[in-house]
Amino acid sequence: MKRKIIIFLCVGFIIFMAALCIYYLVKGDSSRWQVALGGIFAGALPLLLLRLKNNPFNIPIIVSYYLFLFCSLYLGSIESFYLHLKWWDSTLHFLKGIFIGCVGITLYKRWIPNYARNEVSHWLLFLFVLSLAALASIIWEIYEFVGDLTISHTMQRGGNKDTMYDLICGVAGGLLPAIYSVIKKQRV
């Protein structure tokens, strides 16, 4: 069932982004067709999960990934929510921190066997989840920086202030699942 849902979401998102890519390419809107092209590749990434024997990610995480892509690429960049709603960017960075923190908990459950979890320090789990969220925020900011250098010049409109605010929001979002993982370690 999970396999079918991944394929359905992936194919649906790729078709949606491909249609937008063609539409904006024909229209001559270079920044939007490039965002849609990137969306095609980002939407195809979960297909790699199908190659795994035991996919560690549950349906809510996979759906959240596509929801984030939709909010970021389509609503944020193509429909210009980033420009018209000042809170949109920081909200997505905060939610991305939560999402990546949840991915960290999932990876912990995948990589640490049940019998060994009692031996793992609460603080090690906390640092792993928080560090993964922080790393994702850093990688995203590098992506924005490189995107501004090569393609759009609009991803880091606020320069260093925007970057630092985005990093703070991403880490703050990652704090929530990190704290949760410490409090509920026995159930995680």
TAVENNOR-V645067 format. One record per residue. N is the residue number from 1. RES is the residue in three letters. SS is DSSP state (H for helix, E for strand, - for the rest). PHI is phi in degrees with one decimal (none if undefined). NEAR is the number of other ideal C-beta (glycine too) atoms within 8 Angstrom. Layout:
n: {N/N}
res: {RES/RES}
ss: {SS/SS}
phi: {PHI/PHI}
near: {NEAR/NEAR}
This chain:
n: {1/2/3/4/5/6/7/8/9/10/11/12/13/14/15/16/17/18/19/20/21/22/23/24/25/26/27/28/29/30/31/32/33/34/35/36/37/38/39/40/41/42/43/44/45/46/47/48/49/50/51/52/53/54/55/56/57/58/59/60/61/62/63/64/65/66/67/68/69/70/71/72/73/74/75/76/77/78/79/80/81/82/83/84/85/86/87/88/89/90/91/92/93/94/95/96/97/98/99/100/101/102/103/104/105/106/107/108/109/110/111/112/113/114/115/116/117/118/119/120/121/122/123/124/125/126/127/128/129/130/131/132/133/134/135/136/137/138/139/140/141/142/143/144/145/146/147/148/149/150/151/152/153/154/155/156/157/158/159/160/161/162/163/164/165/166/167/168/169/170/171/172/173/174/175/176/177/178/179/180/181/182/183/184/185/186/187/188}
res: {MET/LYS/ARG/LYS/ILE/ILE/ILE/PHE/LEU/CYS/VAL/GLY/PHE/ILE/ILE/PHE/MET/ALA/ALA/LEU/CYS/ILE/TYR/TYR/LEU/VAL/LYS/GLY/ASP/SER/SER/ARG/TRP/GLN/VAL/ALA/LEU/GLY/GLY/ILE/PHE/ALA/GLY/ALA/LEU/PRO/LEU/LEU/LEU/LEU/ARG/LEU/LYS/ASN/ASN/PRO/PHE/ASN/ILE/PRO/ILE/ILE/VAL/SER/TYR/TYR/LEU/PHE/LEU/PHE/CYS/SER/LEU/TYR/LEU/GLY/SER/ILE/GLU/SER/PHE/TYR/LEU/HIS/LEU/LYS/TRP/TRP/ASP/SER/THR/LEU/HIS/PHE/LEU/LYS/GLY/ILE/PHE/ILE/GLY/CYS/VAL/GLY/ILE/THR/LEU/TYR/LYS/ARG/TRP/ILE/PRO/ASN/TYR/ALA/ARG/ASN/GLU/VAL/SER/HIS/TRP/LEU/LEU/PHE/LEU/PHE/VAL/LEU/SER/LEU/ALA/ALA/LEU/ALA/SER/ILE/ILE/TRP/GLU/ILE/TYR/GLU/PHE/VAL/GLY/ASP/LEU/THR/ILE/SER/HIS/THR/MET/GLN/ARG/GLY/GLY/ASN/LYS/ASP/THR/MET/TYR/ASP/LEU/ILE/CYS/GLY/VAL/ALA/GLY/GLY/LEU/LEU/PRO/ALA/ILE/TYR/SER/VAL/ILE/LYS/LYS/GLN/ARG/VAL}
ss: {-/H/H/H/H/H/H/H/H/H/H/H/H/H/H/H/H/H/H/H/H/H/H/H/H/H/H/-/-/H/H/H/H/H/H/H/H/H/H/H/H/H/H/H/H/H/H/H/H/H/H/-/-/-/-/-/-/-/H/H/H/H/H/H/H/H/H/H/H/H/H/H/H/H/H/H/H/H/-/-/H/H/H/H/-/H/H/H/H/H/H/H/H/H/H/H/H/H/H/H/H/H/H/H/H/H/H/H/H/H/H/-/-/H/H/H/H/H/H/-/-/H/H/H/H/H/H/H/H/H/H/H/H/H/H/H/H/H/H/H/H/H/H/H/H/H/H/H/H/H/-/-/-/-/-/-/-/-/H/H/H/H/H/H/H/H/H/H/H/H/H/H/H/H/H/H/H/H/H/H/H/H/H/-/-/-/-/-}
phi: {none/-61.7/-59.9/-65.3/-65.9/-61.3/-63.7/-59.8/-63.8/-63.2/-64.0/-60.4/-68.8/-64.0/-62.8/-59.7/-70.6/-65.1/-62.4/-64.6/-59.8/-64.4/-58.1/-76.5/-67.1/-64.0/-73.0/84.4/-93.4/-65.5/-70.3/-74.3/-68.7/-70.4/-63.1/-64.3/-63.2/-61.1/-63.5/-61.9/-68.5/-64.9/-69.1/-83.6/-54.8/-61.4/-61.3/-63.6/-64.1/-67.6/-79.5/-77.7/-64.6/-121.6/-65.6/-76.9/-92.9/-82.7/-60.2/-57.8/-68.9/-67.8/-63.0/-61.8/-60.4/-69.0/-63.5/-63.2/-59.7/-61.4/-67.7/-78.4/-78.3/-76.6/-67.7/-68.2/-89.0/-73.8/-90.0/64.0/-61.7/-60.1/-81.5/-94.8/-119.8/-60.6/-81.6/-61.8/-62.6/-66.6/-63.7/-66.4/-65.1/-63.8/-65.8/-63.8/-61.1/-62.7/-59.6/-67.1/-60.5/-65.5/-61.9/-60.6/-62.8/-62.2/-66.1/-58.4/-64.3/-75.4/-88.5/-105.4/-62.3/-51.5/-66.6/-97.4/-63.8/-65.2/-86.1/-82.8/-63.6/-56.9/-72.9/-66.4/-62.6/-57.0/-65.4/-62.2/-64.1/-65.9/-65.0/-64.4/-64.2/-64.6/-61.9/-62.1/-65.2/-64.7/-62.3/-63.5/-67.5/-64.0/-57.7/-62.0/-61.9/-64.5/-60.3/-68.6/-70.7/-109.1/-123.4/-106.8/64.5/-127.9/-76.5/-116.6/-56.6/-93.5/62.4/-62.1/-61.9/-62.1/-60.1/-66.1/-64.1/-63.5/-64.0/-62.1/-64.4/-64.1/-69.4/-61.5/-63.4/-67.9/-63.4/-61.0/-68.0/-65.9/-65.2/-56.9/-64.2/-74.3/-67.4/-106.1/-53.6/-64.2/-91.7/-73.0}
near: {4/9/7/7/11/14/10/8/12/12/8/8/13/11/8/10/15/10/8/14/13/9/9/13/9/6/7/6/8/6/10/12/14/10/11/15/10/9/16/12/8/9/13/9/7/13/10/7/10/10/5/8/2/5/8/8/8/7/7/6/12/15/10/10/10/12/8/12/13/10/11/10/15/14/10/13/11/12/7/7/10/10/5/6/6/4/6/12/11/10/9/12/15/12/10/15/19/13/13/14/19/11/11/16/13/12/10/13/9/8/5/8/5/4/5/8/10/5/4/9/5/8/7/8/14/12/9/10/16/13/8/14/21/12/8/13/17/9/8/12/12/8/8/12/11/8/10/12/5/5/7/8/5/7/9/10/7/8/7/6/7/11/13/8/10/15/13/8/14/18/13/10/17/20/12/11/14/15/9/10/16/11/6/8/10/4/4/11}
